[in-house]
Amino acid sequence: MKLERDMDRAKLSCRMETLTKELMKTARDVGRSFCSSNTLIDRLCCFCSHKQWRHTINTVLSVYQGTYKFKNGARYIGEWYMNLKHGQGTFYYPDGSKYEGSLVDDQRQGHGVYTYPNGDTYDGEWLHHQRHGQGTYRQHNTGSQYMGTWIMGKMESAGELIHQNHRYRGNFVNNNPSGPGKYVFDIGCEQHGEYLQIDQDKGDTEDDEPFITTTLKWKPKAVTGLSVWTNEKDSATSDQAVVED
């Protein structure tokens, strides 16, 4: 870690030296436009105090690349802004998980890949540390995956569940399929239907109130004829989230 810190300091020093040279040149060339002094040092001081350039100088000095090791064993390597993880970077967590991608104000935001301790991965968009937008979650043990829309960490709207011998295309609500959709099997058979939410009464509780649970029920409607079907994962992106009634 000492070597990494020394390297970071060296990079920052190099950045400061480069910025100083640029400031000196700019002060020499344009500093005279708003500073009456003829000496270079006075022009530089006048230049640095000028409102137009002070913000630019502060911004440049606030952006840097560095490594930070946390007390709990976590480690971040990447870009910083105003002492916050901001830009592209890699975060290693104590439990063995890893995030590699975009961060904004210390939070996962933008596109990134998260590898979980069990080997599962999520590759897609993030917002405020949550899976949000378009993304793919792959299960390491089974090879199954979900490709589609996420809203604040949950599978929502149009998406596709892909398993070894079949896939399901339709809409999702709160991580579950909902409404019309279809199953596509590896033999080319497509079964159309819809998922219904069925409320089941589990009896009275101690408070004399009924305990109701909601289960999903697939209601088949029609089976299409044989059609060309491919098991290539990449092909799913071309017709992702298509629902046929």
C-alpha positions as CSV (number, residue, x, y, z in Angstrom):
1,M,0.0,0.0,0.0
2,K,2.9,2.4,0.7
3,L,4.1,1.9,-2.9
4,E,0.6,2.7,-4.2
5,R,0.4,5.8,-2.1
6,D,3.8,6.9,-3.3
7,M,2.8,6.4,-6.9
8,D,-0.4,8.4,-6.3
9,R,1.6,11.3,-4.8
10,A,4.0,11.2,-7.7
11,K,1.1,11.4,-10.2
12,L,-0.5,14.3,-8.3
13,S,2.9,16.1,-8.2
14,C,3.3,15.6,-11.9
15,R,-0.3,16.9,-12.4
16,M,0.5,20.0,-10.2
17,E,3.7,20.7,-12.2
18,T,1.9,20.4,-15.5
19,L,-0.9,22.7,-14.3
20,T,1.6,25.3,-13.0
21,K,3.4,25.4,-16.4
22,E,0.0,25.9,-18.1
23,L,-0.9,28.7,-15.7
24,M,2.4,30.4,-16.1
25,K,2.0,30.3,-19.9
26,T,-1.6,31.5,-19.8
27,A,-0.7,34.3,-17.3
28,R,2.0,35.4,-19.7
29,D,-0.2,35.3,-22.7
30,V,-3.6,36.6,-21.5
31,G,-2.9,37.8,-18.0
32,R,-2.1,41.3,-19.2
33,S,-5.7,41.6,-20.4
34,F,-6.9,42.0,-16.9
35,C,-3.8,42.8,-14.9
36,S,-1.8,46.1,-15.3
37,S,1.4,44.8,-13.7
38,N,4.3,44.0,-15.9
39,T,5.9,41.4,-13.7
40,L,5.1,37.7,-14.3
41,I,4.5,36.9,-10.7
42,D,2.0,39.7,-10.2
43,R,0.2,38.6,-13.4
44,L,0.1,35.0,-12.1
45,C,-1.4,36.1,-8.7
46,C,-3.9,38.3,-10.5
47,F,-4.7,35.5,-12.9
48,C,-5.3,32.9,-10.1
49,S,-7.5,35.3,-8.2
50,H,-9.7,36.1,-11.2
51,K,-13.2,34.6,-10.9
52,Q,-13.2,33.3,-14.4
53,W,-10.2,31.1,-13.8
54,R,-10.4,30.2,-10.1
55,H,-13.2,27.8,-10.7
56,T,-11.3,26.0,-13.4
57,I,-8.2,25.8,-11.3
58,N,-10.1,24.3,-8.3
59,T,-11.9,21.8,-10.5
60,V,-8.6,20.6,-12.1
61,L,-6.9,20.2,-8.7
62,S,-10.0,18.3,-7.3
63,V,-9.9,15.5,-9.9
64,Y,-7.3,12.8,-9.5
65,Q,-6.6,9.0,-9.7
66,G,-5.9,7.1,-6.5
67,T,-6.2,4.0,-4.4
68,Y,-7.8,3.9,-0.9
69,K,-7.9,1.0,1.5
70,F,-10.6,0.9,4.1
71,K,-10.3,-0.4,7.6
72,N,-12.8,-3.2,6.9
73,G,-10.5,-4.5,4.1
74,A,-12.4,-2.9,1.2
75,R,-10.3,-1.3,-1.5
76,Y,-11.0,1.3,-4.2
77,I,-8.9,2.0,-7.2
78,G,-10.0,4.7,-9.6
79,E,-11.0,8.3,-10.1
80,W,-11.9,10.8,-7.4
81,Y,-13.5,14.2,-7.3
82,M,-13.6,16.5,-4.3
83,N,-12.6,13.5,-2.1
84,L,-15.5,11.4,-3.4
85,K,-15.3,8.3,-5.6
86,H,-16.4,9.8,-8.9
87,G,-15.7,8.5,-12.4
88,Q,-14.4,5.1,-13.5
89,G,-13.1,2.8,-10.8
90,T,-13.0,-0.7,-9.2
91,F,-14.2,-1.4,-5.7
92,Y,-13.2,-4.6,-3.9
93,Y,-15.5,-5.6,-1.0
94,P,-14.5,-7.6,2.1
95,D,-17.0,-10.4,1.2
96,G,-15.2,-11.1,-2.1
97,S,-17.6,-9.2,-4.3
98,K,-16.3,-6.6,-6.8
99,Y,-17.8,-3.6,-8.7
100,E,-16.1,-2.2,-11.8
101,G,-17.6,0.7,-13.6
102,S,-19.0,4.2,-13.2
103,L,-19.5,6.0,-9.8
104,V,-21.0,9.4,-9.0
105,D,-20.6,11.0,-5.6
106,D,-19.5,7.7,-3.9
107,Q,-22.4,5.7,-5.4
108,R,-22.7,3.1,-8.2
109,Q,-24.2,5.1,-11.0
110,G,-24.1,4.7,-14.8
111,H,-22.8,1.4,-16.4
112,G,-21.0,-1.1,-14.3
113,V,-20.4,-4.8,-13.6
114,Y,-20.9,-6.2,-10.1
115,T,-19.6,-9.7,-9.3
116,Y,-21.2,-11.2,-6.2
117,P,-19.6,-13.6,-3.7
118,N,-21.4,-16.6,-5.1
119,G,-20.1,-15.8,-8.7
120,D,-23.4,-14.3,-9.9
121,T,-22.9,-11.1,-12.0
122,Y,-24.9,-8.1,-13.0
123,D,-23.9,-6.2,-16.1
124,G,-25.9,-3.1,-16.7
125,E,-27.0,0.3,-15.5
126,W,-27.0,1.6,-12.0
127,L,-28.6,4.5,-10.1
128,H,-27.9,5.4,-6.4
129,H,-26.3,2.0,-5.7
130,Q,-29.3,0.1,-7.2
131,R,-29.7,-1.9,-10.4
132,H,-31.7,0.6,-12.5
133,G,-32.2,0.7,-16.2
134,Q,-31.2,-2.0,-18.7
135,G,-29.1,-4.9,-17.4
136,T,-28.4,-8.6,-17.3
137,Y,-28.2,-10.7,-14.2
138,R,-26.5,-14.1,-14.6
139,Q,-26.6,-16.9,-12.1
140,H,-23.2,-18.7,-11.8
141,N,-24.4,-22.1,-10.7
142,T,-27.3,-22.6,-13.2
143,G,-26.4,-20.4,-16.1
144,S,-29.9,-18.8,-16.0
145,Q,-30.1,-15.1,-16.6
146,Y,-32.6,-12.2,-16.7
147,M,-32.2,-9.6,-19.4
148,G,-34.4,-6.5,-19.3
149,T,-35.5,-3.5,-17.3
150,W,-34.7,-2.9,-13.6
151,I,-36.2,-0.2,-11.4
152,M,-34.4,0.5,-8.1
153,G,-33.0,-3.0,-7.8
154,K,-36.1,-5.0,-8.9
155,M,-37.1,-6.6,-12.2
156,E,-39.8,-4.4,-13.6
157,S,-41.5,-3.9,-17.0
158,A,-40.3,-5.8,-20.1
159,G,-37.7,-8.5,-19.7
160,E,-36.7,-12.1,-20.5
161,L,-35.8,-15.0,-18.3
162,I,-33.4,-17.4,-20.1
163,H,-32.9,-21.0,-18.8
164,Q,-31.0,-24.0,-20.3
165,N,-33.9,-25.4,-22.3
166,H,-36.5,-22.6,-22.4
167,R,-37.0,-18.9,-22.0
168,Y,-39.8,-16.7,-20.9
169,R,-40.6,-13.3,-22.4
170,G,-43.0,-10.8,-20.9
171,N,-43.6,-8.1,-18.3
172,F,-42.4,-8.2,-14.7
173,V,-43.7,-6.6,-11.5
174,N,-41.7,-6.6,-8.3
175,N,-39.3,-9.4,-9.5
176,N,-42.2,-11.6,-10.8
177,P,-43.7,-12.2,-14.2
178,S,-47.0,-10.5,-14.6
179,G,-49.6,-10.3,-17.3
180,P,-49.3,-11.6,-20.9
181,G,-46.2,-13.4,-22.1
182,K,-44.9,-16.5,-23.7
183,Y,-42.6,-19.5,-23.1
184,V,-40.2,-20.5,-25.9
185,F,-38.9,-24.0,-25.7
186,D,-35.8,-25.5,-27.3
187,I,-37.8,-27.6,-29.7
188,G,-39.3,-24.5,-31.2
189,C,-42.7,-24.7,-29.5
190,E,-44.1,-21.4,-28.1
191,Q,-46.8,-21.4,-25.5
192,H,-48.6,-18.1,-25.1
193,G,-50.6,-17.1,-22.0
194,E,-50.5,-14.8,-19.0
195,Y,-49.5,-14.8,-15.4
196,L,-52.3,-14.2,-12.9
197,Q,-51.9,-13.2,-9.2
198,I,-54.1,-15.5,-7.0
199,D,-54.9,-14.5,-3.4
200,Q,-55.0,-17.5,-1.0
201,D,-56.6,-17.3,2.4
202,K,-54.4,-19.0,5.0
203,G,-56.9,-18.7,7.8
204,D,-57.2,-16.4,10.8
205,T,-54.3,-15.0,12.7
206,E,-54.1,-14.4,16.5
207,D,-55.6,-10.9,15.8
208,D,-58.6,-12.6,14.1
209,E,-57.6,-11.1,10.8
210,P,-57.3,-13.3,7.7
211,F,-53.8,-14.1,6.5
212,I,-53.7,-13.8,2.7
213,T,-50.8,-14.7,0.4
214,T,-50.5,-14.1,-3.3
215,T,-49.2,-16.8,-5.6
216,L,-48.6,-16.7,-9.3
217,K,-50.5,-18.9,-11.7
218,W,-49.7,-19.4,-15.4
219,K,-52.8,-19.5,-17.6
220,P,-52.0,-20.9,-21.0
221,K,-53.9,-19.7,-24.1
222,A,-52.4,-21.0,-27.3
223,V,-49.5,-23.0,-28.6
224,T,-47.9,-21.9,-31.9
225,G,-46.4,-24.1,-34.5
226,L,-42.7,-24.9,-34.8
227,S,-40.4,-22.0,-35.4
228,V,-36.7,-21.4,-35.7
229,W,-35.2,-21.0,-32.3
230,T,-31.6,-20.4,-31.2
231,N,-30.0,-21.0,-27.9
232,E,-27.3,-18.3,-28.4
233,K,-27.4,-15.8,-25.6
234,D,-26.4,-12.9,-27.8
235,S,-29.4,-13.3,-30.0
236,A,-31.7,-12.5,-27.1
237,T,-30.8,-8.8,-27.3
238,S,-32.2,-8.4,-30.7
239,D,-35.8,-9.3,-29.7
240,Q,-35.5,-8.6,-26.0
241,A,-38.7,-7.9,-24.2
242,V,-41.1,-8.7,-27.1
243,V,-44.5,-9.9,-25.8
244,E,-46.9,-11.5,-28.2
245,D,-50.6,-11.9,-27.3
